[in-house]
Amino acid sequence: MTIDQLKKANKIYENLKIMQDVLDAQEKYILSEWVLDMGDIKLRLKDLPGIKVVIRDYTSDRITELEKQLEELCQN
């Protein structure tokens, strides 16, 4: 592995760790606390289960994508 590949792998790993932390915190903290404030209307995300699923699915998909990138980089 070259130095450039190692730097890229480290960056991917850092992003992967951040996304995993976000995934772990979503149900406990983030989604229960987020409020969409649109002036007269305030929506709490914990009251919108569909949004919670979309956010969780996006985060999971991003983790899978980063893991794949890291695996491909390490194989080269």
PDB file of N, CA, C and O in Angstrom:
ATOM      1  N   MET A   1       0.850  -1.167   0.000  1.00  0.00           N
ATOM      2  CA  MET A   1       0.000   0.000   0.000  1.00  0.00           C
ATOM      3  C   MET A   1       0.903   1.241   0.000  1.00  0.00           C
ATOM      4  O   MET A   1       1.847   1.343   0.784  1.00  0.00           O
ATOM      5  N   THR A   2       0.595   2.155  -0.878  1.00  0.00           N
ATOM      6  CA  THR A   2       1.383   3.387  -0.962  1.00  0.00           C
ATOM      7  C   THR A   2       0.945   4.362   0.134  1.00  0.00           C
ATOM      8  O   THR A   2      -0.074   4.160   0.795  1.00  0.00           O
ATOM      9  N   ILE A   3       1.722   5.402   0.308  1.00  0.00           N
ATOM     10  CA  ILE A   3       1.383   6.423   1.297  1.00  0.00           C
ATOM     11  C   ILE A   3       0.064   7.100   0.941  1.00  0.00           C
ATOM     12  O   ILE A   3      -0.755   7.375   1.819  1.00  0.00           O
ATOM     13  N   ASP A   4      -0.140   7.367  -0.347  1.00  0.00           N
ATOM     14  CA  ASP A   4      -1.400   7.979  -0.785  1.00  0.00           C
ATOM     15  C   ASP A   4      -2.594   7.070  -0.496  1.00  0.00           C
ATOM     16  O   ASP A   4      -3.647   7.532  -0.057  1.00  0.00           O
ATOM     17  N   GLN A   5      -2.416   5.778  -0.747  1.00  0.00           N
ATOM     18  CA  GLN A   5      -3.494   4.835  -0.463  1.00  0.00           C
ATOM     19  C   GLN A   5      -3.769   4.769   1.040  1.00  0.00           C
ATOM     20  O   GLN A   5      -4.922   4.678   1.460  1.00  0.00           O
ATOM     21  N   LEU A   6      -2.717   4.814   1.839  1.00  0.00           N
ATOM     22  CA  LEU A   6      -2.881   4.790   3.286  1.00  0.00           C
ATOM     23  C   LEU A   6      -3.626   6.033   3.767  1.00  0.00           C
ATOM     24  O   LEU A   6      -4.502   5.942   4.627  1.00  0.00           O
ATOM     25  N   LYS A   7      -3.281   7.188   3.213  1.00  0.00           N
ATOM     26  CA  LYS A   7      -3.977   8.431   3.573  1.00  0.00           C
ATOM     27  C   LYS A   7      -5.457   8.336   3.209  1.00  0.00           C
ATOM     28  O   LYS A   7      -6.329   8.729   3.985  1.00  0.00           O
ATOM     29  N   LYS A   8      -5.722   7.810   2.021  1.00  0.00           N
ATOM     30  CA  LYS A   8      -7.106   7.662   1.576  1.00  0.00           C
ATOM     31  C   LYS A   8      -7.850   6.673   2.476  1.00  0.00           C
ATOM     32  O   LYS A   8      -9.000   6.910   2.844  1.00  0.00           O
ATOM     33  N   ALA A   9      -7.198   5.577   2.826  1.00  0.00           N
ATOM     34  CA  ALA A   9      -7.811   4.578   3.709  1.00  0.00           C
ATOM     35  C   ALA A   9      -8.105   5.180   5.079  1.00  0.00           C
ATOM     36  O   ALA A   9      -9.156   4.913   5.662  1.00  0.00           O
ATOM     37  N   ASN A  10      -7.192   5.982   5.590  1.00  0.00           N
ATOM     38  CA  ASN A  10      -7.418   6.636   6.885  1.00  0.00           C
ATOM     39  C   ASN A  10      -8.611   7.581   6.834  1.00  0.00           C
ATOM     40  O   ASN A  10      -9.409   7.632   7.770  1.00  0.00           O
ATOM     41  N   LYS A  11      -8.732   8.326   5.743  1.00  0.00           N
ATOM     42  CA  LYS A  11      -9.863   9.249   5.590  1.00  0.00           C
ATOM     43  C   LYS A  11     -11.182   8.474   5.512  1.00  0.00           C
ATOM     44  O   LYS A  11     -12.171   8.852   6.140  1.00  0.00           O
ATOM     45  N   ILE A  12     -11.185   7.396   4.743  1.00  0.00           N
ATOM     46  CA  ILE A  12     -12.390   6.563   4.637  1.00  0.00           C
ATOM     47  C   ILE A  12     -12.742   6.000   6.009  1.00  0.00           C
ATOM     48  O   ILE A  12     -13.908   5.997   6.405  1.00  0.00           O
ATOM     49  N   TYR A  13     -11.727   5.521   6.736  1.00  0.00           N
ATOM     50  CA  TYR A  13     -11.961   4.952   8.060  1.00  0.00           C
ATOM     51  C   TYR A  13     -12.529   6.003   9.013  1.00  0.00           C
ATOM     52  O   TYR A  13     -13.437   5.705   9.789  1.00  0.00           O
ATOM     53  N   GLU A  14     -12.006   7.226   8.965  1.00  0.00           N
ATOM     54  CA  GLU A  14     -12.527   8.302   9.813  1.00  0.00           C
ATOM     55  C   GLU A  14     -13.993   8.578   9.491  1.00  0.00           C
ATOM     56  O   GLU A  14     -14.813   8.728  10.397  1.00  0.00           O
ATOM     57  N   ASN A  15     -14.322   8.645   8.200  1.00  0.00           N
ATOM     58  CA  ASN A  15     -15.714   8.856   7.788  1.00  0.00           C
ATOM     59  C   ASN A  15     -16.597   7.691   8.221  1.00  0.00           C
ATOM     60  O   ASN A  15     -17.738   7.890   8.640  1.00  0.00           O
ATOM     61  N   LEU A  16     -16.072   6.494   8.119  1.00  0.00           N
ATOM     62  CA  LEU A  16     -16.808   5.302   8.531  1.00  0.00           C
ATOM     63  C   LEU A  16     -17.110   5.348  10.027  1.00  0.00           C
ATOM     64  O   LEU A  16     -18.224   5.035  10.446  1.00  0.00           O
ATOM     65  N   LYS A  17     -16.142   5.730  10.813  1.00  0.00           N
ATOM     66  CA  LYS A  17     -16.337   5.831  12.263  1.00  0.00           C
ATOM     67  C   LYS A  17     -17.389   6.884  12.594  1.00  0.00           C
ATOM     68  O   LYS A  17     -18.237   6.666  13.459  1.00  0.00           O
ATOM     69  N   ILE A  18     -17.337   8.021  11.913  1.00  0.00           N
ATOM     70  CA  ILE A  18     -18.328   9.074  12.144  1.00  0.00           C
ATOM     71  C   ILE A  18     -19.730   8.563  11.818  1.00  0.00           C
ATOM     72  O   ILE A  18     -20.665   8.765  12.593  1.00  0.00           O
ATOM     73  N   MET A  19     -19.872   7.908  10.680  1.00  0.00           N
ATOM     74  CA  MET A  19     -21.189   7.398  10.285  1.00  0.00           C
ATOM     75  C   MET A  19     -21.681   6.329  11.256  1.00  0.00           C
ATOM     76  O   MET A  19     -22.874   6.268  11.552  1.00  0.00           O
ATOM     77  N   GLN A  20     -20.783   5.493  11.752  1.00  0.00           N
ATOM     78  CA  GLN A  20     -21.183   4.472  12.720  1.00  0.00           C
ATOM     79  C   GLN A  20     -21.632   5.137  14.025  1.00  0.00           C
ATOM     80  O   GLN A  20     -22.608   4.704  14.638  1.00  0.00           O
ATOM     81  N   ASP A  21     -20.926   6.178  14.445  1.00  0.00           N
ATOM     82  CA  ASP A  21     -21.326   6.911  15.650  1.00  0.00           C
ATOM     83  C   ASP A  21     -22.694   7.557  15.460  1.00  0.00           C
ATOM     84  O   ASP A  21     -23.520   7.555  16.373  1.00  0.00           O
ATOM     85  N   VAL A  22     -22.930   8.110  14.267  1.00  0.00           N
ATOM     86  CA  VAL A  22     -24.234   8.706  13.967  1.00  0.00           C
ATOM     87  C   VAL A  22     -25.319   7.635  14.026  1.00  0.00           C
ATOM     88  O   VAL A  22     -26.381   7.856  14.607  1.00  0.00           O
ATOM     89  N   LEU A  23     -25.053   6.483  13.429  1.00  0.00           N
ATOM     90  CA  LEU A  23     -26.031   5.396  13.440  1.00  0.00           C
ATOM     91  C   LEU A  23     -26.336   4.957  14.871  1.00  0.00           C
ATOM     92  O   LEU A  23     -27.495   4.747  15.227  1.00  0.00           O
ATOM     93  N   ASP A  24     -25.301   4.822  15.678  1.00  0.00           N
ATOM     94  CA  ASP A  24     -25.486   4.403  17.066  1.00  0.00           C
ATOM     95  C   ASP A  24     -26.278   5.432  17.876  1.00  0.00           C
ATOM     96  O   ASP A  24     -27.053   5.072  18.762  1.00  0.00           O
ATOM     97  N   ALA A  25     -26.078   6.710  17.564  1.00  0.00           N
ATOM     98  CA  ALA A  25     -26.720   7.776  18.337  1.00  0.00           C
ATOM     99  C   ALA A  25     -28.107   8.147  17.836  1.00  0.00           C
ATOM    100  O   ALA A  25     -28.854   8.825  18.542  1.00  0.00           O
ATOM    101  N   GLN A  26     -28.461   7.720  16.644  1.00  0.00           N
ATOM    102  CA  GLN A  26     -29.715   8.175  16.039  1.00  0.00           C
ATOM    103  C   GLN A  26     -30.925   7.928  16.915  1.00  0.00           C
ATOM    104  O   GLN A  26     -31.656   8.864  17.239  1.00  0.00           O
ATOM    105  N   GLU A  27     -31.141   6.714  17.294  1.00  0.00           N
ATOM    106  CA  GLU A  27     -32.359   6.385  18.032  1.00  0.00           C
ATOM    107  C   GLU A  27     -32.340   6.988  19.427  1.00  0.00           C
ATOM    108  O   GLU A  27     -33.358   7.471  19.923  1.00  0.00           O
ATOM    109  N   LYS A  28     -31.193   6.955  20.040  1.00  0.00           N
ATOM    110  CA  LYS A  28     -31.108   7.395  21.434  1.00  0.00           C
ATOM    111  C   LYS A  28     -31.132   8.911  21.586  1.00  0.00           C
ATOM    112  O   LYS A  28     -31.787   9.435  22.487  1.00  0.00           O
ATOM    113  N   TYR A  29     -30.424   9.615  20.714  1.00  0.00           N
ATOM    114  CA  TYR A  29     -30.272  11.055  20.898  1.00  0.00           C
ATOM    115  C   TYR A  29     -30.810  11.882  19.743  1.00  0.00           C
ATOM    116  O   TYR A  29     -31.711  12.703  19.914  1.00  0.00           O
ATOM    117  N   ILE A  30     -30.252  11.656  18.586  1.00  0.00           N
ATOM    118  CA  ILE A  30     -30.485  12.569  17.465  1.00  0.00           C
ATOM    119  C   ILE A  30     -31.950  12.631  17.065  1.00  0.00           C
ATOM    120  O   ILE A  30     -32.548  13.707  17.065  1.00  0.00           O
ATOM    121  N   LEU A  31     -32.530  11.497  16.726  1.00  0.00           N
ATOM    122  CA  LEU A  31     -33.891  11.530  16.192  1.00  0.00           C
ATOM    123  C   LEU A  31     -34.917  11.879  17.252  1.00  0.00           C
ATOM    124  O   LEU A  31     -36.008  12.338  16.917  1.00  0.00           O
ATOM    125  N   SER A  32     -34.601  11.676  18.513  1.00  0.00           N
ATOM    126  CA  SER A  32     -35.552  12.040  19.555  1.00  0.00           C
ATOM    127  C   SER A  32     -35.492  13.533  19.871  1.00  0.00           C
ATOM    128  O   SER A  32     -36.424  14.079  20.461  1.00  0.00           O
ATOM    129  N   GLU A  33     -34.406  14.192  19.485  1.00  0.00           N
ATOM    130  CA  GLU A  33     -34.221  15.597  19.813  1.00  0.00           C
ATOM    131  C   GLU A  33     -34.426  16.546  18.634  1.00  0.00           C
ATOM    132  O   GLU A  33     -34.696  17.727  18.854  1.00  0.00           O
ATOM    133  N   TRP A  34     -34.310  16.081  17.412  1.00  0.00           N
ATOM    134  CA  TRP A  34     -34.410  16.965  16.249  1.00  0.00           C
ATOM    135  C   TRP A  34     -35.811  17.548  16.127  1.00  0.00           C
ATOM    136  O   TRP A  34     -36.813  16.850  16.282  1.00  0.00           O
ATOM    137  N   VAL A  35     -35.851  18.828  15.850  1.00  0.00           N
ATOM    138  CA  VAL A  35     -37.122  19.515  15.623  1.00  0.00           C
ATOM    139  C   VAL A  35     -36.977  20.329  14.347  1.00  0.00           C
ATOM    140  O   VAL A  35     -36.036  21.107  14.194  1.00  0.00           O
ATOM    141  N   LEU A  36     -37.916  20.139  13.441  1.00  0.00           N
ATOM    142  CA  LEU A  36     -37.967  20.959  12.228  1.00  0.00           C
ATOM    143  C   LEU A  36     -38.825  22.170  12.553  1.00  0.00           C
ATOM    144  O   LEU A  36     -40.028  22.042  12.782  1.00  0.00           O
ATOM    145  N   ASP A  37     -38.212  23.335  12.573  1.00  0.00           N
ATOM    146  CA  ASP A  37     -38.906  24.568  12.907  1.00  0.00           C
ATOM    147  C   ASP A  37     -39.178  25.340  11.629  1.00  0.00           C
ATOM    148  O   ASP A  37     -38.263  25.874  11.004  1.00  0.00           O
ATOM    149  N   MET A  38     -40.453  25.393  11.248  1.00  0.00           N
ATOM    150  CA  MET A  38     -40.842  26.086  10.030  1.00  0.00           C
ATOM    151  C   MET A  38     -41.744  27.265  10.378  1.00  0.00           C
ATOM    152  O   MET A  38     -42.786  27.470   9.756  1.00  0.00           O
ATOM    153  N   GLY A  39     -41.331  28.031  11.373  1.00  0.00           N
ATOM    154  CA  GLY A  39     -42.128  29.181  11.783  1.00  0.00           C
ATOM    155  C   GLY A  39     -43.297  28.753  12.640  1.00  0.00           C
ATOM    156  O   GLY A  39     -43.130  28.417  13.812  1.00  0.00           O
ATOM    157  N   ASP A  40     -44.486  28.764  12.051  1.00  0.00           N
ATOM    158  CA  ASP A  40     -45.694  28.403  12.797  1.00  0.00           C
ATOM    159  C   ASP A  40     -45.794  26.909  13.065  1.00  0.00           C
ATOM    160  O   ASP A  40     -46.547  26.487  13.942  1.00  0.00           O
ATOM    161  N   ILE A  41     -45.054  26.117  12.331  1.00  0.00           N
ATOM    162  CA  ILE A  41     -45.138  24.658  12.452  1.00  0.00           C
ATOM    163  C   ILE A  41     -43.811  24.120  12.985  1.00  0.00           C
ATOM    164  O   ILE A  41     -42.742  24.445  12.469  1.00  0.00           O
ATOM    165  N   LYS A  42     -43.898  23.304  14.012  1.00  0.00           N
ATOM    166  CA  LYS A  42     -42.714  22.629  14.546  1.00  0.00           C
ATOM    167  C   LYS A  42     -43.003  21.135  14.544  1.00  0.00           C
ATOM    168  O   LYS A  42     -43.987  20.672  15.122  1.00  0.00           O
ATOM    169  N   LEU A  43     -42.124  20.396  13.882  1.00  0.00           N
ATOM    170  CA  LEU A  43     -42.288  18.946  13.803  1.00  0.00           C
ATOM    171  C   LEU A  43     -41.129  18.274  14.523  1.00  0.00           C
ATOM    172  O   LEU A  43     -39.965  18.576  14.261  1.00  0.00           O
ATOM    173  N   ARG A  44     -41.451  17.370  15.423  1.00  0.00           N
ATOM    174  CA  ARG A  44     -40.411  16.589  16.092  1.00  0.00           C
ATOM    175  C   ARG A  44     -40.209  15.313  15.286  1.00  0.00           C
ATOM    176  O   ARG A  44     -41.171  14.609  14.977  1.00  0.00           O
ATOM    177  N   LEU A  45     -38.967  15.020  14.948  1.00  0.00           N
ATOM    178  CA  LEU A  45     -38.689  13.855  14.111  1.00  0.00           C
ATOM    179  C   LEU A  45     -39.091  12.554  14.785  1.00  0.00           C
ATOM    180  O   LEU A  45     -39.416  11.581  14.105  1.00  0.00           O
ATOM    181  N   LYS A  46     -39.075  12.524  16.115  1.00  0.00           N
ATOM    182  CA  LYS A  46     -39.470  11.285  16.781  1.00  0.00           C
ATOM    183  C   LYS A  46     -40.947  10.966  16.540  1.00  0.00           C
ATOM    184  O   LYS A  46     -41.381   9.831  16.737  1.00  0.00           O
ATOM    185  N   ASP A  47     -41.713  11.969  16.115  1.00  0.00           N
ATOM    186  CA  ASP A  47     -43.129  11.750  15.797  1.00  0.00           C
ATOM    187  C   ASP A  47     -43.352  11.400  14.327  1.00  0.00           C
ATOM    188  O   ASP A  47     -44.488  11.201  13.898  1.00  0.00           O
ATOM    189  N   LEU A  48     -42.262  11.326  13.555  1.00  0.00           N
ATOM    190  CA  LEU A  48     -42.356  11.019  12.123  1.00  0.00           C
ATOM    191  C   LEU A  48     -41.545   9.752  11.829  1.00  0.00           C
ATOM    192  O   LEU A  48     -40.406   9.848  11.371  1.00  0.00           O
ATOM    193  N   PRO A  49     -42.107   8.578  12.081  1.00  0.00           N
ATOM    194  CA  PRO A  49     -41.327   7.346  11.927  1.00  0.00           C
ATOM    195  C   PRO A  49     -40.793   7.115  10.524  1.00  0.00           C
ATOM    196  O   PRO A  49     -39.741   6.493  10.377  1.00  0.00           O
ATOM    197  N   GLY A  50     -41.466   7.584   9.499  1.00  0.00           N
ATOM    198  CA  GLY A  50     -40.974   7.415   8.136  1.00  0.00           C
ATOM    199  C   GLY A  50     -39.656   8.129   7.905  1.00  0.00           C
ATOM    200  O   GLY A  50     -38.767   7.608   7.232  1.00  0.00           O
ATOM    201  N   ILE A  51     -39.535   9.321   8.465  1.00  0.00           N
ATOM    202  CA  ILE A  51     -38.294  10.094   8.346  1.00  0.00           C
ATOM    203  C   ILE A  51     -37.173   9.370   9.072  1.00  0.00           C
ATOM    204  O   ILE A  51     -36.045   9.318   8.582  1.00  0.00           O
ATOM    205  N   LYS A  52     -37.474   8.814  10.230  1.00  0.00           N
ATOM    206  CA  LYS A  52     -36.470   8.082  11.000  1.00  0.00           C
ATOM    207  C   LYS A  52     -35.921   6.915  10.189  1.00  0.00           C
ATOM    208  O   LYS A  52     -34.717   6.658  10.201  1.00  0.00           O
ATOM    209  N   VAL A  53     -36.794   6.218   9.493  1.00  0.00           N
ATOM    210  CA  VAL A  53     -36.374   5.078   8.672  1.00  0.00           C
ATOM    211  C   VAL A  53     -35.486   5.536   7.522  1.00  0.00           C
ATOM    212  O   VAL A  53     -34.471   4.903   7.229  1.00  0.00           O
ATOM    213  N   VAL A  54     -35.863   6.630   6.870  1.00  0.00           N
ATOM    214  CA  VAL A  54     -35.075   7.158   5.755  1.00  0.00           C
ATOM    215  C   VAL A  54     -33.671   7.532   6.227  1.00  0.00           C
ATOM    216  O   VAL A  54     -32.683   7.193   5.576  1.00  0.00           O
ATOM    217  N   ILE A  55     -33.585   8.226   7.352  1.00  0.00           N
ATOM    218  CA  ILE A  55     -32.284   8.640   7.876  1.00  0.00           C
ATOM    219  C   ILE A  55     -31.450   7.426   8.274  1.00  0.00           C
ATOM    220  O   ILE A  55     -30.259   7.367   7.967  1.00  0.00           O
ATOM    221  N   ARG A  56     -32.061   6.461   8.951  1.00  0.00           N
ATOM    222  CA  ARG A  56     -31.345   5.249   9.357  1.00  0.00           C
ATOM    223  C   ARG A  56     -30.877   4.460   8.136  1.00  0.00           C
ATOM    224  O   ARG A  56     -29.744   3.980   8.106  1.00  0.00           O
ATOM    225  N   ASP A  57     -31.735   4.325   7.137  1.00  0.00           N
ATOM    226  CA  ASP A  57     -31.366   3.596   5.928  1.00  0.00           C
ATOM    227  C   ASP A  57     -30.228   4.296   5.176  1.00  0.00           C
ATOM    228  O   ASP A  57     -29.305   3.643   4.690  1.00  0.00           O
ATOM    229  N   TYR A  58     -30.303   5.626   5.085  1.00  0.00           N
ATOM    230  CA  TYR A  58     -29.235   6.371   4.420  1.00  0.00           C
ATOM    231  C   TYR A  58     -27.905   6.153   5.140  1.00  0.00           C
ATOM    232  O   TYR A  58     -26.883   5.890   4.507  1.00  0.00           O
ATOM    233  N   THR A  59     -27.929   6.264   6.455  1.00  0.00           N
ATOM    234  CA  THR A  59     -26.708   6.091   7.236  1.00  0.00           C
ATOM    235  C   THR A  59     -26.150   4.683   7.062  1.00  0.00           C
ATOM    236  O   THR A  59     -24.944   4.517   6.879  1.00  0.00           O
ATOM    237  N   SER A  60     -27.001   3.679   7.117  1.00  0.00           N
ATOM    238  CA  SER A  60     -26.562   2.293   6.925  1.00  0.00           C
ATOM    239  C   SER A  60     -25.981   2.075   5.530  1.00  0.00           C
ATOM    240  O   SER A  60     -24.955   1.415   5.372  1.00  0.00           O
ATOM    241  N   ASP A  61     -26.646   2.635   4.524  1.00  0.00           N
ATOM    242  CA  ASP A  61     -26.146   2.509   3.149  1.00  0.00           C
ATOM    243  C   ASP A  61     -24.792   3.180   2.988  1.00  0.00           C
ATOM    244  O   ASP A  61     -23.915   2.659   2.300  1.00  0.00           O
ATOM    245  N   ARG A  62     -24.620   4.329   3.616  1.00  0.00           N
ATOM    246  CA  ARG A  62     -23.343   5.056   3.537  1.00  0.00           C
ATOM    247  C   ARG A  62     -22.234   4.253   4.217  1.00  0.00           C
ATOM    248  O   ARG A  62     -21.109   4.206   3.718  1.00  0.00           O
ATOM    249  N   ILE A  63     -22.543   3.624   5.346  1.00  0.00           N
ATOM    250  CA  ILE A  63     -21.560   2.780   6.032  1.00  0.00           C
ATOM    251  C   ILE A  63     -21.146   1.633   5.132  1.00  0.00           C
ATOM    252  O   ILE A  63     -19.957   1.338   5.014  1.00  0.00           O
ATOM    253  N   THR A  64     -22.108   0.984   4.497  1.00  0.00           N
ATOM    254  CA  THR A  64     -21.815  -0.126   3.595  1.00  0.00           C
ATOM    255  C   THR A  64     -20.929   0.336   2.446  1.00  0.00           C
ATOM    256  O   THR A  64     -19.979  -0.351   2.071  1.00  0.00           O
ATOM    257  N   GLU A  65     -21.241   1.501   1.890  1.00  0.00           N
ATOM    258  CA  GLU A  65     -20.451   2.048   0.785  1.00  0.00           C
ATOM    259  C   GLU A  65     -19.007   2.336   1.225  1.00  0.00           C
ATOM    260  O   GLU A  65     -18.064   2.018   0.502  1.00  0.00           O
ATOM    261  N   LEU A  66     -18.839   2.930   2.400  1.00  0.00           N
ATOM    262  CA  LEU A  66     -17.498   3.233   2.901  1.00  0.00           C
ATOM    263  C   LEU A  66     -16.710   1.959   3.194  1.00  0.00           C
ATOM    264  O   LEU A  66     -15.512   1.889   2.919  1.00  0.00           O
ATOM    265  N   GLU A  67     -17.380   0.960   3.748  1.00  0.00           N
ATOM    266  CA  GLU A  67     -16.715  -0.321   4.010  1.00  0.00           C
ATOM    267  C   GLU A  67     -16.232  -0.953   2.707  1.00  0.00           C
ATOM    268  O   GLU A  67     -15.135  -1.509   2.648  1.00  0.00           O
ATOM    269  N   LYS A  68     -17.051  -0.865   1.672  1.00  0.00           N
ATOM    270  CA  LYS A  68     -16.674  -1.411   0.369  1.00  0.00           C
ATOM    271  C   LYS A  68     -15.469  -0.663  -0.204  1.00  0.00           C
ATOM    272  O   LYS A  68     -14.543  -1.284  -0.726  1.00  0.00           O
ATOM    273  N   GLN A  69     -15.479   0.668  -0.107  1.00  0.00           N
ATOM    274  CA  GLN A  69     -14.348   1.461  -0.590  1.00  0.00           C
ATOM    275  C   GLN A  69     -13.067   1.090   0.149  1.00  0.00           C
ATOM    276  O   GLN A  69     -12.007   0.960  -0.462  1.00  0.00           O
ATOM    277  N   LEU A  70     -13.168   0.923   1.448  1.00  0.00           N
ATOM    278  CA  LEU A  70     -12.004   0.576   2.256  1.00  0.00           C
ATOM    279  C   LEU A  70     -11.480  -0.806   1.888  1.00  0.00           C
ATOM    280  O   LEU A  70     -10.272  -1.016   1.780  1.00  0.00           O
ATOM    281  N   GLU A  71     -12.395  -1.738   1.699  1.00  0.00           N
ATOM    282  CA  GLU A  71     -12.006  -3.103   1.309  1.00  0.00           C
ATOM    283  C   GLU A  71     -11.306  -3.109  -0.050  1.00  0.00           C
ATOM    284  O   GLU A  71     -10.273  -3.757  -0.219  1.00  0.00           O
ATOM    285  N   GLU A  72     -11.874  -2.384  -1.018  1.00  0.00           N
ATOM    286  CA  GLU A  72     -11.277  -2.322  -2.351  1.00  0.00           C
ATOM    287  C   GLU A  72      -9.891  -1.682  -2.306  1.00  0.00           C
ATOM    288  O   GLU A  72      -8.974  -2.129  -2.995  1.00  0.00           O
ATOM    289  N   LEU A  73      -9.745  -0.658  -1.512  1.00  0.00           N
ATOM    290  CA  LEU A  73      -8.466   0.026  -1.392  1.00  0.00           C
ATOM    291  C   LEU A  73      -7.417  -0.891  -0.783  1.00  0.00           C
ATOM    292  O   LEU A  73      -6.264  -0.899  -1.213  1.00  0.00           O
ATOM    293  N   CYS A  74      -7.816  -1.657   0.209  1.00  0.00           N
ATOM    294  CA  CYS A  74      -6.870  -2.568   0.874  1.00  0.00           C
ATOM    295  C   CYS A  74      -6.488  -3.753  -0.006  1.00  0.00           C
ATOM    296  O   CYS A  74      -5.420  -4.336   0.176  1.00  0.00           O
ATOM    297  N   GLN A  75      -7.339  -4.115  -0.950  1.00  0.00           N
ATOM    298  CA  GLN A  75      -7.042  -5.231  -1.841  1.00  0.00           C
ATOM    299  C   GLN A  75      -6.061  -4.828  -2.935  1.00  0.00           C
ATOM    300  O   GLN A  75      -5.402  -5.693  -3.511  1.00  0.00           O
ATOM    301  N   ASN A  76      -5.952  -3.570  -3.227  1.00  0.00           N
ATOM    302  CA  ASN A  76      -5.055  -3.099  -4.298  1.00  0.00           C
ATOM    303  C   ASN A  76      -3.652  -2.947  -3.823  1.00  0.00           C
ATOM    304  O   ASN A  76      -2.776  -2.562  -4.597  1.00  0.00           O
TER     305      ASN A  76
END
